């Protein structure tokens, strides 16, 4: 029987169009371990493994541990956006800042 965590991972993985194998590879996990996370009740991933899954799926890890929500909220996506932004090199950050500046409305 799957846990809420397993259901969320599977649901969001399929929404993103990723196979079990693709998510496992991108998150640095084995396919069998990811299958167990999605389908077995007793699996409790480490914070690092769960972060790897969240990074690939583009959602903050807090979404996966919050049993009160079934779909990522804007705050979950924003947190992951900033996490991803902080990992970019300076040139990429500057490019993104310039792109974001074009979306700002004049006062």
C-alpha positions as CSV (number, residue, x, y, z in Angstrom):
1,X,0.0,0.0,0.0
2,X,1.4,3.4,-1.0
3,X,1.9,6.2,1.4
4,X,0.7,9.8,0.9
5,X,4.3,10.6,0.0
6,X,4.5,7.7,-2.5
7,X,1.2,8.8,-4.1
8,X,2.4,12.4,-4.4
9,X,5.7,11.4,-6.0
10,X,4.0,9.1,-8.5
11,X,1.3,11.6,-9.3
12,X,3.7,14.5,-9.8
13,X,6.1,12.4,-11.7
14,X,3.4,11.3,-14.2
15,X,2.2,14.9,-14.5
16,X,5.7,15.9,-15.5
17,X,5.7,13.1,-18.0
18,X,8.6,11.3,-16.4
19,X,9.0,7.5,-16.2
20,X,10.0,5.9,-13.0
21,X,13.4,5.2,-14.6
22,X,13.9,8.8,-15.8
23,X,13.1,10.3,-12.4
24,X,15.3,7.8,-10.6
25,X,18.2,8.5,-12.9
26,X,17.9,12.3,-12.7
27,X,17.5,12.2,-8.9
28,X,20.5,9.9,-8.5
29,X,18.4,7.0,-7.2
30,X,17.9,3.4,-8.3
31,X,14.6,2.6,-10.1
32,X,13.9,-0.1,-7.6
33,X,14.3,2.3,-4.7
34,X,12.0,4.9,-6.3
35,X,9.4,2.1,-7.0
36,X,9.5,1.2,-3.3
37,X,9.0,4.8,-2.3
38,X,6.0,5.1,-4.6
39,X,4.4,1.7,-3.7
40,X,5.5,0.5,-0.2
41,X,4.3,1.8,3.1
42,X,7.4,1.5,5.1
43,X,9.8,3.6,3.0
44,X,11.1,6.8,4.6
45,X,13.6,8.5,2.4
46,X,16.5,10.6,3.7
47,X,16.3,14.3,3.4
48,X,18.9,14.3,0.6
49,X,17.0,11.7,-1.4
50,X,13.8,13.5,-1.1
51,X,15.5,16.8,-2.0
52,X,16.8,15.1,-5.1
53,X,13.3,14.1,-6.2
54,X,11.9,17.5,-5.4
55,X,14.7,19.2,-7.4
56,X,13.9,17.1,-10.5
57,X,10.2,17.6,-10.1
58,X,10.6,21.4,-9.6
59,X,8.7,21.5,-6.3
60,X,9.9,22.3,-2.8
61,X,10.5,19.3,-0.6
62,X,7.9,20.7,1.9
63,X,5.1,19.7,-0.6
64,X,6.0,16.1,-0.2
65,X,6.0,16.1,3.6
66,X,2.9,18.2,4.0
67,X,0.0,15.7,4.2
68,X,-2.6,18.5,4.1
69,X,-2.1,19.3,0.4
70,X,-2.5,17.1,-2.6
71,X,-1.1,19.5,-5.2
72,X,1.8,21.9,-5.0
73,X,0.9,25.4,-3.9
74,X,2.4,28.5,-5.3
75,X,4.7,28.7,-2.2
76,X,6.1,25.2,-2.9
77,X,6.9,26.2,-6.5
78,X,8.4,29.6,-5.4
79,X,10.7,27.9,-2.8
80,X,12.0,25.5,-5.4
81,X,12.4,28.3,-7.9
82,X,14.6,30.2,-5.5
83,X,16.5,27.0,-4.6
84,X,17.2,26.4,-8.3
85,X,18.2,30.1,-8.8
86,X,20.7,29.9,-6.0
87,X,22.4,27.0,-7.7
88,X,22.9,28.9,-11.0
89,X,26.3,30.5,-12.0
90,X,26.5,34.3,-11.9
91,X,26.0,34.7,-15.7
92,X,22.9,32.6,-15.6
93,X,21.6,34.5,-12.6
94,X,22.2,37.8,-14.4
95,X,20.4,36.6,-17.5
96,X,17.4,35.6,-15.4
97,X,17.4,38.9,-13.6
98,X,17.3,40.8,-16.9
99,X,14.5,38.5,-18.1
100,X,12.5,39.1,-14.9
101,X,13.1,42.9,-15.3
102,X,11.2,42.9,-18.6
103,X,8.1,41.6,-16.7
104,X,8.1,44.4,-14.2
105,X,5.4,46.9,-14.7
106,X,6.2,50.6,-14.6
107,X,4.9,52.5,-11.6
